[in-house]
Amino acid sequence: MNTFQYQVVSIDGDYAHLKRMDVPSEELKLVARALLPPEITEGTRLLYEWMQYSIME
């Protein structure tokens, strides 16, 4: 299973814009906040694995 690292760049209502951190990329991924941990803020680092997002320590 693939594992990816993201950082929350901005929060726009019910969506968050995520930037992939483990590879250089300028593209942002738009993700519904319902799929993310409720305590995220801008700058939060996330780990995506097994089709779930979790906050990185």
Secondary structure, DSSP 4 states (H G I P E B T S, - for coil): --EEEEEEEEEETTEEEEEESSS----EEEEEGGGS-TT--TT-EEEEETTEEEE--
